[in-house]
Amino acid sequence: MPAIKHFDHTTEALLDLLRSTKEGKTQLPDFQRPWVWNDEQIRSILASISLSYPVGVVMMLQTGNPDVRFEARPIEGAILSKPTEPERMILDGQQRLTSLFQALLSPKPVITKDARGKEIKRWYYINITKALAPNVERQDAIVSLPEDKIIRNFSSEILADYSTLEAEYKNDLFPVTQIFDYSNWMHNYNEFWDFQKEKIKLFSQFTLEIIKPFEQYLVPVILLRKETPREAVCQVFEKVNTGGVSLTVFELLTATFAADKFQLRQDWAIREKQLKKFPILGNIYSTDFLQAVTLGATYERGASIGCTRKDILDLKLEEYKKWAEKVTQGFEKAAILLHTQKIFSARDLPYQSQVTALAAIFAVLGDHSDTHLIREKLVRWYWCGVFGELYSSAIEGRIAKDLRQVVKWIESSDSEPDTITDANFAPNRLVRLYTRRSAAYKGLSALLLRDEGCDFFTGVEIDTLKYFDESIDIHHIFPRSWCEKNGIKPENYDSAVNKTPLSSRTNKIIGGNAPSVYLSCLQDKAGISKERMDEILRSHVIDPIVLRVDNFEAFFQARQKALVNRIEKAMGKSLVLDSHPLEDVDKSEYEEE
C-alpha cells in the first residue's frame, strides 16, 4: 500500500504570494504570535532578495478540513474590506512574509523595532548608486527612514529631509513600495533629471540588477494538504517554529475553539483569577487545567483515559464546556484538602502534577467526594504519591492511571490503586534528604506542621505562624557549627533528620549553641517551663532527654525512627527501619542546602 502524502512542494512568485496575503486568501492561524522582526532583519531580507539569495521555505496549510479548524486572521498590516475565508494558512514564514508585505505592498510605514527593542515606524528605500556600486555591501544600500522621512540628531536638529518626491529623485532613493510598479516613479525620476543619459542608463541598470530579481523571485512553498491530521499540523508547526517562543497546546486549542466562536483565553483568564486566590494554586497553568479537563472528558467517554498532548488536542468544545466548571471546583477542593495537610503555598507543594490528578479525581467524583471517609482515602493516596516519589517521571501515565484506579477504589472499595501498593519509602532515604527541592523533603516538613509542631520560642503552632506570614523556614536542631566542632559528618547533620520548621527569631536565639545551652536560653527568654518545652520538642518528634544532654547519635536514631513512624501513619503502610542509621551514605547523593 503506497504511503499517504500529506504535502506538496512547489515555488510561487513573491508578488503572487504577497498579493494573496493582501487579499486574505493567505492568512495566519490565530495561535501565531505577532511578528517580531527588527529594522536590521528587514533590511537584510530586502538585500537578500535583491541578490536572488534564498530566504527560506514558507510552509502553508490548506484549509477545508472540518477536523482542523483554526480561527484565522490577516497578517499585520493587511486590511480586508470584508471577512474572508482563507484558502491556506501560514505555519512557517510569518515574519518573512509580514516584513515583505509591509515593506513592499503596504501604503503605510512598517512597524518594527530598533536594536534596543523599541517600537519604531520605518519606510524602506534602496540607494540606487550604492546598490550598483561593486564594492558596497548590498545591505548598506538598503535605507530605512523615520515615519516623517526626516533624519534628526539627538538634539532634534534636522540633518536630512527626504519627505518629498523631489528629495527622493535628487538623492537617488528608490522607495521599495514601487518595486512591483516602478514605471511611473522611473518616468518622474528621469524627468526630474531632465532625461540625462547618465541617469537613464543608471536606472536601466538598476531595473535589470535590482528590480528584476524582485519581480522574478520564487519562494519555495510546502503546502500541507487539508487531509493532514490536526495533531500532525500542530507538531509540524512546533518543529519549524524554532525562532519564536515555544508554542503550547493551550494556544493551539485556543485557535481551534475560536473557529467555533469560543474564547478559550478569556474563559481561562476568569478561572485562573478565581483559582489563584488560593496560594497553593499559585503555579497552576493553563496546560494543567486542560490536562484535568481532558482527564474528565476521556473518563466519561469510557475508552482510554489520558491527558497527553494528543488527548488534549482531541478535546471537543462541548466537552470543555461540560468539564471546565467541574475541574475548577476540583482544583478548589484539592486546595482545601491540601490546606488541611498543612501545605499552604505552591512553594511547599511536593508535586504540582499530583494536584492536577487530585483536581481531576474531585471533578469526576463531584459531591460524592464530600465525606470524611473518602477524604481520608484521598489523603492516604496523596501521601503515598509523595513519599513513594511516584510523580517524578512518566507523569501523564501516572495521572491517568490514578484517576481510573482511585475513583474505582472509592466507589467500590475495590483493590487499592497502584500508587498506594507500589509506594515505598526506604527509611535510609530519610537520612539522605538534604534539599528542600525534593518532594519527600517537602512532604516531611508538611507532616511536621500537620501534626501540631510548635515554635520553640513562642510555643505557637508552626502552621499558625506560617499561615499568618511569619518567617518560617527549615533549620538545624543541632546547629551546624556545633556539629562541625564535635566531628559530626555533614551528610548526617545536614540530613532532614536534623532539621525542623522554626521561626527565624527562634533560629537566631539558637545560633551555634549546643541544644543544652539554647534550650535553657529559650526557656528563660520566653518564660517557658521545662515541662512545656519538652512538650514542644515532642511535637517536633524530638526526644527531649537525648537532646538536653547533647547526644547527637542517640537523638538521630530516635528521631529517624519517630519520623519513619509519622511517614508510615501517613502512607498507611509499614516500613522496615535500617539497622545502621548513621552509616556512611553515598556522597554522590549529598547536596547541601
C-alpha positions as CSV (number, residue, x, y, z in Angstrom):
1,M,0.0,0.0,0.0
2,P,1.6,3.3,-1.0
3,A,2.4,5.9,1.7
4,I,-0.1,8.7,2.1
5,K,1.5,12.0,1.1
6,H,0.3,14.9,3.2
7,F,2.1,17.8,1.4
8,D,3.1,19.3,-1.9
9,H,6.3,21.2,-2.6
10,T,6.3,24.0,-5.2
11,T,7.5,27.5,-5.8
12,E,5.5,30.7,-6.0
13,A,6.3,34.2,-7.3
14,L,6.9,36.6,-4.5
15,L,4.4,39.1,-5.8
16,D,1.7,36.5,-6.1
17,L,2.4,35.3,-2.6
18,L,2.2,38.8,-1.1
19,R,-0.9,39.6,-3.1
20,S,-2.6,36.5,-1.7
21,T,-1.9,37.8,1.9
22,K,-3.3,41.3,0.9
23,E,-6.5,39.7,-0.4
24,G,-6.9,37.4,2.6
25,K,-6.5,34.3,0.6
26,T,-3.5,33.5,2.7
27,Q,-3.8,34.2,6.5
28,L,-2.4,33.3,9.8
29,P,-3.9,30.7,12.3
30,D,-4.8,32.5,15.5
31,F,-2.1,30.7,17.5
32,Q,0.6,32.5,15.5
33,R,2.2,35.3,17.6
34,P,2.6,38.8,16.3
35,W,5.7,39.3,14.1
36,V,8.9,40.5,15.8
37,W,11.5,41.2,13.1
38,N,13.5,44.3,13.7
39,D,14.8,47.0,11.4
40,E,18.1,45.3,10.6
41,Q,16.4,42.0,9.8
42,I,14.0,43.7,7.4
43,R,16.9,45.5,5.6
44,S,18.7,42.1,5.4
45,I,15.9,40.2,3.8
46,L,15.3,43.0,1.2
47,A,19.0,42.9,0.4
48,S,18.9,39.1,0.1
49,I,16.0,39.1,-2.4
50,S,17.7,41.9,-4.5
51,L,20.6,39.5,-4.8
52,S,18.3,36.5,-5.5
53,Y,19.6,34.8,-2.4
54,P,17.4,32.1,-0.7
55,V,15.4,33.4,2.3
56,G,13.9,30.0,3.4
57,V,10.9,27.9,2.8
58,V,7.3,29.0,3.6
59,M,5.0,26.3,5.0
60,M,1.3,26.6,4.4
61,L,-1.8,24.6,5.5
62,Q,-4.6,24.1,3.0
63,T,-7.9,24.9,4.7
64,G,-11.2,22.9,4.3
65,N,-10.6,20.0,6.8
66,P,-13.5,20.1,9.3
67,D,-11.3,18.4,11.9
68,V,-8.5,21.0,11.5
69,R,-10.3,24.3,12.0
70,F,-8.3,27.3,13.3
71,E,-9.6,30.8,13.7
72,A,-7.8,32.9,11.0
73,R,-6.5,36.4,11.0
74,P,-4.7,38.5,8.3
75,I,-1.1,39.2,8.7
76,E,-0.2,42.5,10.4
77,G,-0.8,45.4,8.0
78,A,-3.3,43.7,5.7
79,I,-6.7,45.3,5.9
80,L,-9.6,43.3,4.5
81,S,-12.7,45.1,3.3
82,K,-14.8,42.3,4.5
83,P,-14.3,39.0,6.4
84,T,-12.6,36.5,4.1
85,E,-12.2,32.8,4.4
86,P,-8.6,31.9,3.7
87,E,-7.6,29.2,1.2
88,R,-4.5,28.5,3.2
89,M,-2.8,29.4,6.5
90,I,0.8,30.2,7.2
91,L,2.5,27.8,9.5
92,D,6.1,28.9,9.0
93,G,7.4,32.1,7.4
94,Q,5.1,34.6,9.2
95,Q,8.0,37.1,10.0
96,R,9.4,37.0,6.5
97,L,6.0,37.4,4.7
98,T,4.8,40.1,7.1
99,S,8.1,42.1,6.7
100,L,8.0,41.8,3.0
101,F,4.3,42.7,2.7
102,Q,4.6,45.7,4.9
103,A,7.7,47.0,3.2
104,L,6.7,46.2,-0.4
105,L,2.9,46.4,-0.7
106,S,1.6,48.4,2.3
107,P,0.8,52.1,1.9
108,K,1.8,52.7,5.5
109,P,5.2,52.7,7.2
110,V,6.5,49.4,8.6
111,I,6.0,48.9,12.3
112,T,9.2,47.4,13.5
113,K,11.8,47.6,16.3
114,D,15.2,49.2,16.7
115,A,18.3,47.3,18.1
116,R,17.1,48.0,21.7
117,G,13.7,46.6,21.0
118,K,11.9,49.9,21.0
119,E,9.0,50.1,18.5
120,I,9.6,52.4,15.5
121,K,8.0,53.1,12.2
122,R,10.1,52.9,9.0
123,W,10.0,53.5,5.3
124,Y,12.4,51.5,3.2
125,Y,14.4,52.7,0.2
126,I,17.2,51.4,-2.0
127,N,20.1,53.8,-2.7
128,I,20.4,53.4,-6.5
129,T,24.0,54.4,-6.7
130,K,25.2,52.3,-3.7
131,A,23.2,49.3,-4.9
132,L,25.1,49.3,-8.2
133,A,28.5,50.0,-6.7
134,P,30.7,46.9,-6.9
135,N,32.4,47.4,-3.5
136,V,29.3,48.2,-1.4
137,E,27.6,45.6,0.7
138,R,24.0,45.3,-0.6
139,Q,22.5,45.7,2.9
140,D,24.3,49.0,3.2
141,A,22.4,50.2,0.2
142,I,19.0,49.5,1.9
143,V,18.0,52.6,3.7
144,S,15.3,52.9,6.4
145,L,13.8,56.3,7.1
146,P,11.6,57.5,10.0
147,E,7.8,57.9,9.5
148,D,8.2,61.6,8.5
149,K,11.3,60.7,6.4
150,I,13.3,63.3,8.2
151,I,16.6,62.4,9.9
152,R,17.4,64.3,13.1
153,N,20.3,64.2,15.6
154,F,19.9,63.8,19.4
155,S,19.1,67.4,19.7
156,S,16.3,67.1,17.2
157,E,18.2,69.2,14.7
158,I,17.3,68.2,11.1
159,L,20.2,66.5,9.3
160,A,18.4,65.4,6.1
161,D,14.9,65.8,4.8
162,Y,13.6,63.2,2.3
163,S,9.9,63.9,2.8
164,T,9.3,65.0,-0.8
165,L,9.4,63.1,-4.1
166,E,12.0,65.6,-5.3
167,A,14.2,64.7,-2.4
168,E,13.9,61.0,-3.4
169,Y,14.9,61.8,-7.0
170,K,17.7,64.1,-6.0
171,N,19.3,61.6,-3.7
172,D,18.7,58.5,-5.8
173,L,16.5,56.9,-3.2
174,F,14.1,54.4,-4.7
175,P,11.1,53.5,-2.4
176,V,10.7,49.7,-2.2
177,T,6.9,50.2,-2.2
178,Q,7.3,50.9,-6.0
179,I,9.3,47.7,-6.7
180,F,6.3,46.0,-8.5
181,D,5.0,49.1,-10.2
182,Y,8.0,51.3,-10.9
183,S,7.3,52.7,-14.3
184,N,5.6,55.9,-13.1
185,W,8.3,56.6,-10.5
186,M,11.0,55.9,-13.1
187,H,9.4,58.4,-15.5
188,N,9.2,61.1,-12.9
189,Y,12.8,60.4,-11.8
190,N,14.1,60.8,-15.4
191,E,12.0,63.9,-15.8
192,F,13.5,65.4,-12.6
193,W,17.0,64.9,-14.1
194,D,15.8,66.3,-17.4
195,F,16.3,62.9,-19.1
196,Q,20.0,62.9,-18.7
197,K,21.6,60.0,-20.5
198,E,23.6,59.0,-17.4
199,K,20.5,58.9,-15.2
200,I,18.5,56.9,-17.7
201,K,21.3,54.5,-18.1
202,L,21.7,54.3,-14.3
203,F,18.1,53.5,-13.7
204,S,18.0,50.9,-16.6
205,Q,20.9,49.1,-14.9
206,F,19.1,49.4,-11.5
207,T,16.0,47.9,-13.1
208,L,17.9,45.0,-14.5
209,E,20.1,44.2,-11.5
210,I,17.8,45.1,-8.6
211,I,14.1,45.4,-9.6
212,K,14.0,42.3,-11.9
213,P,15.3,39.9,-9.1
214,F,12.3,41.0,-7.0
215,E,9.9,40.5,-9.9
216,Q,11.3,37.1,-10.7
217,Y,11.9,35.9,-7.2
218,L,10.4,32.5,-6.5
219,V,9.6,31.4,-2.9
220,P,9.8,27.7,-2.1
221,V,6.4,26.7,-0.6
222,I,5.4,23.5,1.2
223,L,1.7,23.1,1.3
224,L,0.2,20.7,3.8
225,R,-2.9,19.2,2.3
226,K,-6.2,19.6,4.0
227,E,-6.3,15.9,4.8
228,T,-3.4,16.3,7.2
229,P,-4.5,15.4,10.8
230,R,-4.6,18.2,13.3
231,E,-2.1,16.6,15.6
232,A,0.4,16.4,12.7
233,V,-0.3,20.0,11.8
234,C,0.5,21.2,15.3
235,Q,3.5,19.0,15.6
236,V,4.9,20.3,12.3
237,F,4.3,23.9,13.4
238,E,6.3,23.4,16.6
239,K,9.1,21.7,14.8
240,V,9.5,24.6,12.3
241,N,8.8,27.4,14.8
242,T,12.3,27.4,16.2
243,G,12.8,31.1,16.0
244,G,9.8,32.0,18.3
245,V,8.6,31.3,21.7
246,S,7.6,27.7,22.4
247,L,4.0,27.0,21.4
248,T,1.8,25.5,24.0
249,V,-1.1,23.1,23.5
250,F,-3.3,25.8,25.1
251,E,-2.6,28.2,22.2
252,L,-3.4,25.5,19.7
253,L,-6.7,24.7,21.3
254,T,-7.5,28.4,21.7
255,A,-7.3,28.7,17.9
256,T,-9.4,25.6,17.4
257,F,-12.2,26.7,19.7
258,A,-12.1,30.2,18.2
259,A,-13.3,28.7,15.0
260,D,-16.5,27.9,16.9
261,K,-16.6,31.5,18.3
262,F,-15.5,30.4,21.8
263,Q,-12.8,32.5,23.5
264,L,-10.8,29.9,25.5
265,R,-8.2,32.5,26.6
266,Q,-10.9,34.7,28.1
267,D,-12.5,31.8,29.8
268,W,-9.2,30.6,31.3
269,A,-8.4,34.2,32.5
270,I,-11.5,34.2,34.6
271,R,-10.9,30.8,36.0
272,E,-7.2,31.5,36.6
273,K,-8.0,34.6,38.7
274,Q,-10.6,32.5,40.7
275,L,-8.1,29.7,41.4
276,K,-5.1,31.8,42.2
277,K,-7.0,33.2,45.2
278,F,-5.6,30.0,46.8
279,P,-1.9,30.5,47.4
280,I,-1.3,26.8,46.9
281,L,-2.6,27.1,43.3
282,G,-0.2,30.0,42.5
283,N,1.7,27.9,40.0
284,I,-1.2,26.4,38.1
285,Y,-1.0,27.0,34.4
286,S,-3.5,26.7,31.5
287,T,-1.9,23.4,30.5
288,D,-2.5,21.9,33.9
289,F,-6.1,22.9,33.7
290,L,-6.5,21.5,30.3
291,Q,-5.0,18.2,31.4
292,A,-7.6,17.9,34.2
293,V,-10.4,18.8,31.8
294,T,-9.2,16.2,29.3
295,L,-9.0,13.6,32.0
296,G,-12.6,14.2,32.9
297,A,-13.7,14.1,29.3
298,T,-11.8,10.9,28.4
299,Y,-13.0,9.2,31.6
300,E,-16.6,10.0,30.6
301,R,-16.0,8.6,27.1
302,G,-15.3,5.2,28.8
303,A,-12.4,4.5,26.5
304,S,-8.8,5.1,27.2
305,I,-8.2,7.8,29.9
306,G,-5.4,10.2,29.0
307,C,-4.1,13.7,29.2
308,T,-1.3,13.6,26.7
309,R,-0.8,16.3,24.1
310,K,-2.8,14.3,21.6
311,D,-5.6,13.7,24.1
312,I,-5.9,17.5,24.7
313,L,-5.9,18.3,21.0
314,D,-8.7,15.8,20.5
315,L,-10.8,17.6,23.2
316,K,-14.2,18.8,21.8
317,L,-15.6,22.2,22.7
318,E,-18.7,20.6,24.2
319,E,-16.5,18.5,26.4
320,Y,-14.6,21.5,27.6
321,K,-17.7,23.4,28.4
322,K,-19.1,20.5,30.4
323,W,-16.0,19.8,32.4
324,A,-14.4,23.2,32.9
325,E,-16.5,24.2,35.8
326,K,-16.3,20.8,37.4
327,V,-12.5,20.9,37.2
328,T,-12.4,24.5,38.6
329,Q,-14.3,23.2,41.6
330,G,-12.0,20.2,41.7
331,F,-8.9,22.4,42.0
332,E,-10.6,24.4,44.7
333,K,-11.4,21.2,46.6
334,A,-7.8,20.0,46.1
335,A,-6.5,23.2,47.6
336,I,-8.7,22.9,50.6
337,L,-7.7,19.3,51.2
338,L,-4.0,20.1,50.9
339,H,-4.5,23.0,53.3
340,T,-5.8,20.5,55.9
341,Q,-2.4,18.7,55.4
342,K,-0.6,22.0,56.2
343,I,0.6,22.7,52.7
344,F,-0.2,26.4,52.2
345,S,1.7,27.6,49.2
346,A,2.8,26.5,45.8
347,R,6.4,26.6,47.0
348,D,5.6,23.9,49.6
349,L,4.0,21.5,47.0
350,P,5.9,18.3,46.6
351,Y,4.4,17.7,43.1
352,Q,2.4,20.2,41.1
353,S,1.3,17.4,38.8
354,Q,-0.3,15.4,41.7
355,V,-2.6,18.4,42.3
356,T,-3.8,18.1,38.7
357,A,-4.6,14.4,39.4
358,L,-6.4,15.3,42.6
359,A,-8.4,18.0,40.9
360,A,-9.5,15.5,38.2
361,I,-10.5,13.0,40.8
362,F,-12.6,15.5,42.6
363,A,-14.1,16.6,39.3
364,V,-15.2,13.1,38.5
365,L,-16.4,12.3,42.0
366,G,-18.4,15.6,42.3
367,D,-20.4,16.0,45.5
368,H,-19.8,12.3,46.2
369,S,-16.3,13.2,47.5
370,D,-17.6,15.4,50.3
371,T,-17.4,12.7,53.1
372,H,-14.9,12.1,55.8
373,L,-14.2,8.5,54.7
374,I,-13.5,9.5,51.1
375,R,-11.3,12.4,52.0
376,E,-9.3,10.1,54.3
377,K,-8.7,7.8,51.4
378,L,-7.6,10.6,49.2
379,V,-5.2,11.9,51.9
380,R,-3.6,8.4,52.1
381,W,-3.3,8.2,48.4
382,Y,-1.7,11.7,48.3
383,W,1.0,10.9,50.9
384,C,1.8,7.6,49.2
385,G,2.4,9.5,46.0
386,V,4.6,12.0,47.8
387,F,6.8,9.6,49.9
388,G,6.8,7.0,47.1
389,E,8.1,9.8,44.9
390,L,5.9,8.4,42.1
391,Y,5.1,11.7,40.4
392,S,8.7,12.4,39.4
393,S,8.5,10.7,36.0
394,A,6.0,9.3,33.5
395,I,3.6,11.8,34.9
396,E,0.8,11.7,32.3
397,G,0.5,7.9,32.5
398,R,0.5,8.1,36.4
399,I,-2.2,10.7,36.4
400,A,-4.4,8.8,34.0
401,K,-4.0,5.5,35.9
402,D,-4.6,7.2,39.3
403,L,-7.9,8.8,38.1
404,R,-9.2,5.4,37.0
405,Q,-8.0,3.4,39.9
406,V,-8.7,5.9,42.7
407,V,-12.2,6.6,41.6
408,K,-12.9,2.8,41.4
409,W,-11.3,2.3,44.8
410,I,-13.5,5.0,46.3
411,E,-16.7,4.0,44.6
412,S,-16.5,0.2,45.1
413,S,-13.9,-0.3,47.8
414,D,-12.1,-2.4,45.3
415,S,-8.4,-3.1,45.3
416,E,-6.1,-0.2,46.3
417,P,-4.6,1.9,43.5
418,D,-1.1,1.2,42.3
419,T,0.1,4.5,43.8
420,I,-0.6,3.0,47.2
421,T,0.5,-0.6,46.6
422,D,3.7,0.5,44.7
423,A,4.7,3.3,47.1
424,N,7.8,2.5,49.1
425,F,9.9,4.8,51.3
426,A,13.1,3.2,52.4
427,P,13.9,4.6,55.9
428,N,17.6,5.2,54.9
429,R,16.2,7.6,52.2
430,L,15.2,9.8,55.1
431,V,18.9,10.1,56.1
432,R,19.7,11.2,52.6
433,L,17.1,14.0,52.3
434,Y,19.2,17.2,52.2
435,T,17.5,19.7,49.9
436,R,14.0,21.3,50.1
437,R,13.7,20.7,46.4
438,S,12.9,17.0,46.9
439,A,9.3,16.0,47.1
440,A,9.8,13.8,50.2
441,Y,11.6,16.6,52.0
442,K,8.7,19.0,51.4
443,G,6.3,16.2,52.4
444,L,8.1,15.6,55.7
445,S,8.0,19.3,56.5
446,A,4.3,19.4,55.9
447,L,3.8,16.4,58.1
448,L,5.6,18.1,61.0
449,L,3.3,21.1,60.5
450,R,0.2,19.0,60.3
451,D,0.9,17.1,63.5
452,E,1.0,20.3,65.5
453,G,4.6,21.2,65.8
454,C,5.1,24.3,67.9
455,D,7.7,27.0,67.7
456,F,10.5,26.6,70.3
457,F,10.3,30.3,71.4
458,T,6.7,31.3,71.1
459,G,5.1,27.9,71.7
460,V,2.6,28.8,69.0
461,E,1.8,26.1,66.4
462,I,4.1,26.5,63.4
463,D,1.2,26.1,60.9
464,T,-0.5,29.1,62.5
465,L,2.7,31.2,62.3
466,K,3.2,30.2,58.7
467,Y,-0.4,30.9,57.8
468,F,-0.1,34.5,59.1
469,D,3.1,35.0,57.1
470,E,5.6,34.7,59.9
471,S,9.1,33.9,58.7
472,I,9.2,30.2,59.0
473,D,11.9,28.0,57.5
474,I,13.6,24.7,58.0
475,H,16.5,25.0,60.5
476,H,19.1,22.7,62.1
477,I,18.2,21.2,65.5
478,F,21.9,20.5,66.3
479,P,23.4,23.7,64.8
480,R,25.9,23.2,62.0
481,S,28.8,25.0,63.8
482,W,28.3,22.8,66.9
483,C,28.3,19.7,64.7
484,E,31.4,20.7,62.9
485,K,33.2,21.4,66.2
486,N,32.1,18.0,67.5
487,G,33.1,15.9,64.5
488,I,29.6,15.2,63.2
489,K,29.7,14.4,59.4
490,P,27.9,16.9,57.1
491,E,25.9,14.2,55.5
492,N,24.4,13.5,58.9
493,Y,24.0,16.9,60.4
494,D,22.5,18.3,57.1
495,S,20.0,15.5,56.8
496,A,16.3,16.2,57.2
497,V,16.5,14.1,60.4
498,N,18.4,17.1,62.0
499,K,16.0,19.7,60.7
500,T,12.7,21.1,61.6
501,P,10.5,24.1,60.8
502,L,11.1,27.1,63.1
503,S,10.7,30.9,63.1
504,S,13.7,33.0,62.1
505,R,13.6,34.6,65.5
506,T,13.9,31.3,67.3
507,N,16.8,30.3,64.9
508,K,18.7,33.5,65.8
509,I,18.4,32.6,69.5
510,I,19.6,29.1,68.8
511,G,22.7,30.4,67.0
512,G,25.6,27.9,67.0
513,N,25.0,26.8,70.6
514,A,24.6,23.3,71.9
515,P,21.0,22.2,72.5
516,S,21.5,22.1,76.2
517,V,22.6,25.8,76.1
518,Y,20.0,27.2,73.7
519,L,17.1,25.3,75.3
520,S,17.9,26.9,78.6
521,C,18.2,30.3,77.0
522,L,14.9,29.9,75.1
523,Q,13.1,28.9,78.3
524,D,14.4,31.9,80.2
525,K,13.7,34.4,77.4
526,A,10.2,33.1,76.6
527,G,9.3,32.2,80.2
528,I,8.6,28.6,79.2
529,S,8.8,25.9,81.8
530,K,11.0,22.8,81.2
531,E,7.9,20.7,81.0
532,R,6.3,22.9,78.4
533,M,9.5,23.0,76.4
534,D,9.6,19.2,76.5
535,E,6.1,19.1,75.1
536,I,7.1,21.4,72.3
537,L,10.1,19.2,71.4
538,R,7.9,16.2,71.3
539,S,5.6,18.0,68.9
540,H,8.6,18.0,66.5
541,V,9.2,14.3,67.2
542,I,12.3,15.1,69.2
543,D,13.3,13.1,72.3
544,P,13.9,15.9,74.9
545,I,16.0,13.6,77.1
546,V,18.7,12.9,74.5
547,L,18.6,16.5,73.1
548,R,19.2,18.1,76.5
549,V,22.4,16.0,77.0
550,D,23.7,16.9,73.5
551,N,23.8,13.3,72.4
552,F,23.6,13.6,68.6
553,E,23.8,9.9,67.8
554,A,21.0,8.9,70.2
555,F,18.9,11.9,69.0
556,F,19.5,11.0,65.4
557,Q,18.5,7.4,65.8
558,A,15.4,8.2,67.9
559,R,14.2,10.9,65.6
560,Q,14.8,8.9,62.5
561,K,12.6,6.1,63.9
562,A,9.9,8.6,65.0
563,L,9.8,10.3,61.6
564,V,9.5,6.9,59.9
565,N,6.5,6.2,62.2
566,R,5.0,9.5,61.0
567,I,5.5,8.6,57.4
568,E,4.1,5.1,58.0
569,K,1.0,6.6,59.5
570,A,0.5,9.0,56.6
571,M,1.0,6.2,54.0
572,G,-0.9,3.6,55.9
573,K,2.0,1.2,55.3
574,S,4.7,-0.4,57.4
575,L,8.3,0.4,56.6
576,V,11.4,-1.6,57.8
577,L,13.9,0.6,59.7
578,D,17.5,0.4,58.8
579,S,19.7,-1.1,61.4
580,H,22.6,1.4,61.0
581,P,21.0,4.8,60.7
582,L,24.4,6.7,60.9
583,E,26.3,4.6,58.5
584,D,28.2,6.4,55.7
585,V,25.9,7.3,52.9
586,D,26.7,7.6,49.2
587,K,28.1,11.1,49.0
588,S,27.2,11.4,45.3
589,E,23.6,11.9,46.5
590,Y,24.6,14.5,49.1
591,E,23.6,18.0,48.3
592,E,23.9,20.6,51.0
593,E,21.3,23.4,51.0
